[in-house]
Amino acid sequence: MKRLLLTTAVAVFLAAVGCFALTEANASDSKKAANAKVTFTKDVAPIFYSKCVECHRAGEIAPMSLMSYKEARPWARSIKEKVVTKVMPPWHADPKHGAFSNDRRLSQKEVETIAAWVDGGALEGNPKELPPTPKFVEGWNIGKPDLIFQMPEACAVPASGVVAYKYFNVPTNFTEDKWVQAAEIRPENRSVVHHIIVFIQTKGRQQLLTGWAPGEQPAVMKDGLAKRIPAGATLVFQVHYTPNGKAASDRSYVGLIFAKEKPRNELLVMPVLNMKFVIPAGEANYQVESSYTFKEDAHIRTLMPHMHLRGKDFLYRVTYPDGHSEIILSVPKYDFNWQTYYFLKEPVAAPKGTRVDCLAHFDNSTQNKYNPDATTEVKWGDQTFEEMMIGWMSYTLDKNEVKTGSAEPSAQKVSRNQ
C-alpha cells in the first residue's frame, strides 16, 4: 500500500513538473512566435523613418544609416539597447514640464516593437510591406535652399593646440529685406568643427540666424513666422574649431529658404545669459542664474539651454505680472553633446513685465567624468574647458502680429519633400 502511494505521488509530481515545463516551453514558444511576427518592413521601418533617419542616413551626423534593412540589421542588438535605455533618440526635457512639438521620444509601444523585432531574430519581412522611403535633398535637412552663402575663404586648422574663435563676414548684398523661413548650416569638415553660429549683422543690431552643433536641428520657422535679414545686412560666421591631431581645412556654408509671402510676425532671439560667475574648484553643484524681463507683450516660441562640459542641469521658469510662476522647460541631465532646441507646442504668452529666469548647475568635481580639470576655478569663456551659461529664447512681439484670421499654426517640422 505504501509502495502504491509512493508510486502515485512520484507520478503526480513528475506529471506536474512535466506540465510546468510544458507551460514554460509553450510560453517561450508563444513569445518567440509573437516576436517572430514583428518585421522590419511592416513594423520597424515606419518608426525609423519617422523618428530616426533624419540623422541616421548617409552624410549625416549619426554613425550608421537606418534607411534600409541591410543597413539596420547589423546594428539590431545595439539599437535595442539604446532605445530600451532611452539613450536614443536623444531627448533631455523632463516630461513633467512643457510640451514640445519636436519631441523625439519613442512611445512605449514603439520601444516594445523594436525590442520584439530584435528578440525575434530581427527579420526583414515582406518587401512589399515596406513604406515609402523618406525623400531627402542630398546634403540638406531643410530641402533645397533658395540661396547659399559660404565662408569667403577656407580656414586652416592646425593639428593641435587651442584655436580661438574665427569670424568670417559675408555680405548679403540684399537690396530689400528678406524673410527667412528655414536656415541650415553645413560644416564642410565636421571632424574639426565644434560649432558654428551665423549672425545677422546690421548697424546697431545683431540677431542670431541659426547655429550648428552636434544634435542641433536646423532653424525651421512655423508657418507665418520668419526671421528678417534687412537690406544690406552682413552674415557673420562665428566658428569654433577643435584640432583632432591632423592638420585640416574648412569652408562651411549656410543655406536659406525664403518665405513665399510676408510673414505674420518676425521671430526674434534673446540670449538670457550670465557671464559673471566663478565656479570653485571641486564644486559639484554650483548654481548660476540669469533673467530677462519683457518690456512689451510677447509670446515665447522656442528654448535652448547652452553650457559646456561642466553643465549639469538647466531650467526656465516664467513669473507673470500677477506673481504666479511656472517651469516651462527643465533639463535635469544636461548633455553637452546634444545641443537641442525645444519648440514649444503652444507659445507661452509673456505680457509686459513677465520675467524669464534661467537656473543652471555646474559640476566642477572629479565626479564629472567629462570635467577637463577639477582642480581649477572656471569662468566664462569661449573654449570648452571654460564655461558658458546661456538660455537662448526665441519670441515674437504681439505688436508686430498681423491678423490673418487663421488659427495659431502648429510647429512646423522640417520638410523632406522640398
C-alpha positions in Angstrom: 0.0 0.0 0.0 2.8 2.4 1.0 4.6 1.5 -2.2 1.5 2.3 -4.2 1.0 5.6 -2.6 4.7 6.5 -3.1 4.5 5.5 -6.8 1.4 7.6 -7.2 2.9 10.6 -5.6 6.0 10.4 -7.8 3.8 10.1 -10.8 1.8 13.1 -9.8 5.0 15.1 -9.2 6.5 14.1 -12.5 3.3 15.0 -14.3 3.2 18.4 -12.5 6.8 19.1 -13.5 6.1 18.0 -17.0 3.1 20.3 -17.1 5.1 23.2 -15.7 7.9 22.6 -18.2 5.4 22.3 -21.0 3.7 25.5 -19.9 7.1 27.3 -19.7 8.0 25.9 -23.1 4.7 27.0 -24.6 5.1 30.4 -23.1 8.6 30.7 -24.5 7.3 29.4 -27.9 4.4 31.9 -27.8 6.8 34.7 -27.0 9.1 33.7 -29.9 6.1 33.4 -32.1 4.9 36.8 -31.2 8.4 38.3 -31.7 8.7 36.5 -35.0 5.7 38.3 -36.3 7.5 41.7 -35.9 9.4 42.5 -39.1 11.5 45.4 -40.3 9.4 46.2 -43.3 6.0 46.2 -41.6 6.7 47.3 -38.0 10.2 48.8 -37.6 10.8 50.8 -40.7 7.9 53.2 -40.1 9.4 54.0 -36.7 12.9 54.6 -38.1 11.5 56.7 -40.9 9.5 59.0 -38.6 12.0 59.3 -35.6 15.5 58.3 -36.7 16.6 58.7 -40.3 16.8 62.5 -40.1 20.2 61.8 -38.5 20.7 58.1 -39.3 21.3 58.3 -43.1 24.3 58.7 -45.3 26.1 62.1 -44.9 24.5 63.0 -41.6 25.9 63.0 -38.1 24.9 59.5 -36.9 27.5 56.7 -37.3 25.2 54.5 -39.3 22.3 54.6 -41.7 18.9 53.0 -40.8 17.3 53.7 -44.2 17.2 50.0 -45.2 17.0 46.6 -43.7 20.5 45.7 -45.0 21.9 48.8 -43.2 20.0 48.4 -39.9 20.3 44.6 -39.4 24.0 44.5 -38.2 23.1 47.1 -35.5 20.0 45.4 -34.2 21.1 44.5 -30.7 22.8 47.9 -30.2 19.6 49.6 -31.4 17.5 47.6 -28.9 19.9 48.6 -26.0 19.8 52.3 -26.9 16.0 52.6 -27.3 15.2 50.4 -24.2 17.6 52.6 -22.0 16.1 55.7 -23.6 19.5 56.9 -24.8 18.1 57.1 -28.3 16.5 59.1 -29.7 18.3 61.8 -27.7 15.8 63.9 -25.7 16.6 65.5 -22.3 13.5 67.5 -21.3 11.6 66.5 -18.2 8.1 65.4 -19.4 6.6 67.0 -16.3 7.2 70.5 -17.6 6.2 71.8 -21.0 5.1 70.1 -24.2 7.2 70.3 -27.3 6.3 69.8 -31.0 9.8 68.4 -31.8 9.8 65.8 -29.0 11.9 62.9 -30.3 11.0 60.3 -27.7 9.6 57.0 -28.8 6.4 55.8 -27.3 6.5 52.7 -25.1 4.7 50.8 -27.8 7.5 51.8 -30.3 10.2 50.7 -27.9 8.5 47.4 -27.3 8.1 46.9 -31.1 11.8 47.4 -31.7 12.7 45.1 -28.8 10.4 42.4 -30.0 11.9 42.7 -33.5 15.4 42.1 -32.2 14.3 39.3 -29.8 12.5 37.6 -32.7 15.6 37.4 -34.8 15.4 40.9 -36.5 13.5 39.5 -39.5 13.2 41.5 -42.7 9.6 40.6 -43.6 7.8 41.1 -46.9 9.5 43.8 -49.0 6.1 44.8 -50.4 5.1 46.0 -46.9 8.0 48.5 -46.7 6.6 52.0 -46.5 7.8 54.7 -49.0 11.4 55.7 -48.2 11.5 59.3 -47.0 12.8 61.7 -49.6 15.7 64.0 -48.7 17.6 66.5 -50.7 21.1 65.2 -50.6 23.2 67.3 -48.2 20.3 69.2 -46.6 17.6 68.6 -44.0 15.5 71.7 -44.9 15.2 70.9 -48.6 16.9 72.6 -51.5 17.9 76.1 -50.4 16.9 79.2 -52.3 20.3 80.7 -51.7 23.7 79.5 -50.2 26.3 81.7 -48.5 29.8 80.2 -48.0 32.7 81.5 -45.9 34.8 83.7 -48.1 37.9 81.5 -47.8 38.9 78.2 -46.3 40.3 78.3 -42.8 43.4 76.2 -42.0 43.0 74.2 -38.7 46.3 73.1 -37.1 46.8 69.5 -35.9 47.0 70.5 -32.3 46.6 73.4 -29.8 43.7 75.7 -29.0 42.1 77.7 -31.8 40.5 81.0 -30.9 37.0 81.6 -32.4 37.2 82.6 -36.0 34.9 85.2 -37.5 34.0 85.5 -41.2 31.9 88.3 -42.7 29.8 87.6 -45.8 27.9 90.5 -47.4 24.4 89.5 -48.5 24.1 92.4 -51.0 20.4 92.3 -50.5 18.7 95.4 -51.8 15.5 94.7 -49.9 14.5 92.9 -46.6 14.4 89.1 -46.9 12.3 86.9 -44.8 13.9 83.5 -43.9 11.6 80.5 -43.3 14.4 78.0 -42.9 18.2 78.1 -42.4 20.7 75.3 -42.2 24.5 75.4 -41.6 26.6 72.7 -43.2 30.1 72.3 -41.9 32.4 71.3 -44.8 34.7 69.4 -42.4 32.9 68.1 -39.4 35.9 66.4 -37.9 37.3 69.8 -36.8 34.2 71.9 -36.5 32.9 72.1 -32.9 30.1 74.5 -33.6 29.1 77.4 -35.9 26.8 80.3 -35.3 25.6 82.6 -38.1 24.5 86.1 -37.0 22.6 88.8 -39.0 24.7 92.0 -38.6 23.4 95.5 -39.4 24.3 98.9 -37.9 23.4 98.7 -34.3 21.7 95.3 -34.5 22.8 91.7 -34.3 20.4 88.8 -34.4 21.0 85.1 -34.3 20.1 83.5 -37.7 20.9 79.8 -36.9 23.6 77.6 -35.4 25.1 74.2 -35.9 26.4 71.8 -33.2 26.0 68.1 -32.6 22.4 67.4 -32.1 21.2 70.9 -33.0 18.4 71.0 -35.6 18.2 73.4 -38.4 16.2 76.6 -37.9 12.8 76.0 -39.4 10.1 78.6 -38.5 6.5 77.9 -38.0 4.0 78.8 -40.8 3.5 82.5 -40.7 6.8 83.3 -38.8 10.2 84.1 -40.2 13.5 85.8 -39.4 14.3 89.1 -41.1 17.5 89.8 -42.9 17.5 93.6 -43.5 18.7 95.0 -46.8 22.4 95.5 -46.8 23.0 93.1 -43.9 26.1 91.0 -43.4 26.1 87.4 -42.3 28.8 86.8 -39.7 30.1 83.2 -39.3 31.4 82.5 -35.8 33.3 79.2 -36.0 34.8 77.2 -33.2 37.4 74.7 -34.4 38.9 71.8 -32.4 42.1 70.2 -33.7 42.0 66.4 -33.9 45.7 65.5 -34.4 45.8 66.1 -38.2 46.1 69.4 -40.0 42.9 70.2 -41.9 40.9 73.0 -43.6 37.2 74.0 -43.6 35.0 76.3 -45.6 31.5 75.9 -44.2 28.3 77.4 -45.6 24.6 78.2 -44.8 21.6 77.6 -46.9 18.4 79.7 -46.7 14.8 79.1 -47.8 12.8 82.3 -48.0 9.2 82.7 -47.0 6.9 82.7 -50.0 4.9 85.7 -48.6 5.4 88.3 -45.9 5.1 86.6 -42.6 2.5 87.1 -39.9 5.3 88.0 -37.4 9.0 88.3 -37.0 10.8 85.7 -34.9 13.4 87.3 -32.6 16.1 85.7 -30.5 17.2 86.6 -27.0 20.2 85.1 -25.0 19.3 85.1 -21.3 22.8 84.8 -20.0 25.1 85.3 -17.1 28.8 86.0 -17.8 30.0 86.9 -14.3 30.2 83.6 -12.5 33.2 81.8 -11.0 32.8 78.1 -10.4 35.1 77.0 -7.5 37.5 74.1 -8.0 35.9 70.8 -6.9 32.4 72.2 -6.6 29.9 69.6 -7.6 26.7 71.6 -7.7 27.4 75.3 -8.4 24.3 77.4 -9.1 24.2 80.2 -11.7 21.1 82.3 -12.6 20.2 84.7 -15.3 17.0 86.6 -16.1 15.2 88.8 -18.6 12.0 90.9 -18.2 9.8 91.6 -21.2 9.2 95.2 -21.8 6.4 94.6 -24.3 3.7 91.9 -24.7 5.2 88.9 -26.3 4.9 85.1 -26.9 7.8 82.7 -26.2 8.3 80.2 -29.0 11.5 78.1 -28.5 14.1 77.5 -25.9 17.7 76.2 -26.0 19.9 75.9 -22.9 23.7 76.1 -23.5 26.6 75.2 -21.2 29.9 73.4 -21.7 31.4 70.2 -20.2 30.6 71.0 -16.6 26.9 71.7 -17.3 24.7 69.6 -15.1 21.1 70.8 -15.3 19.1 73.7 -16.6 15.6 75.1 -16.3 13.5 78.0 -17.5 10.9 79.5 -15.1 8.4 82.2 -16.1 7.0 84.6 -13.5 4.0 86.6 -14.7 3.0 90.1 -13.7 0.3 88.8 -11.3 3.0 86.9 -9.3 2.3 83.3 -10.3 5.1 81.3 -12.0 5.6 78.0 -13.8 8.5 76.0 -15.2 8.3 75.8 -19.0 11.4 73.6 -19.5 13.5 71.5 -17.3 16.6 69.6 -18.4 17.6 67.6 -15.4 20.6 65.9 -17.1 22.2 68.3 -19.5 24.3 66.7 -22.2 26.8 68.9 -23.9 26.9 66.5 -26.9 23.3 67.3 -27.8 22.5 71.0 -28.3 18.8 70.7 -28.6 16.2 73.4 -29.5 12.9 72.8 -27.7 9.9 74.0 -29.8 7.0 74.8 -27.5 3.9 73.1 -28.8 1.9 76.1 -27.8 3.6 79.5 -27.5 3.8 80.9 -23.9 2.1 84.3 -23.5 4.5 86.7 -21.8 2.7 90.0 -21.1 4.8 93.1 -20.4 6.6 92.7 -17.1 6.9 88.9 -17.4 10.2 87.7 -16.1 12.1 84.7 -17.5 14.5 83.1 -15.0 17.1 80.6 -16.1 18.7 78.4 -13.4 21.7 76.2 -14.0 24.0 74.0 -12.0 27.6 73.0 -12.9 29.7 70.1 -11.7 33.4 71.0 -11.4 34.3 68.0 -9.3 36.1 64.7 -10.0 32.6 63.0 -10.1 32.1 64.6 -13.5 33.9 62.3 -15.9 33.8 65.0 -18.6 35.4 67.6 -16.4 38.7 68.8 -18.1 40.2 69.8 -14.8 38.6 69.7 -11.4 41.5 71.5 -9.7 40.9 74.9 -11.2 38.1 77.5 -10.9 36.1 78.1 -14.0 34.9 81.4 -15.6 33.0 82.4 -18.7 35.0 81.6 -21.9 34.7 80.5 -25.5 36.6 77.2 -25.2 35.0 74.0 -24.0 37.4 73.8 -21.0 35.8 77.2 -19.9 32.1 77.6 -19.3 29.0 79.4 -20.6 25.5 79.9 -19.2 23.0 80.9 -21.9 19.3 80.4 -22.0 18.5 81.0 -25.7 14.9 82.0 -26.3 13.0 82.9 -29.4 9.9 85.0 -29.2 7.5 87.3 -31.1 6.2 90.7 -30.1 2.4 91.0 -30.0 2.5 94.5 -31.5 4.0 93.1 -34.7 1.3 90.4 -35.2 -0.5 90.7 -38.5 -4.0 89.3 -38.1 -4.8 86.8 -40.7 -8.0 85.3 -39.4 -6.4 81.8 -39.2 -5.8 79.7 -36.1 -2.4 79.6 -34.4 -0.3 77.3 -36.6 1.3 74.2 -35.1 5.1 73.9 -35.1 6.3 73.0 -38.5 8.6 70.0 -39.0 11.5 70.0 -41.4 10.1 69.4 -44.9 11.6 66.4 -46.6 10.0 66.9 -49.9 11.2 70.4 -51.0 
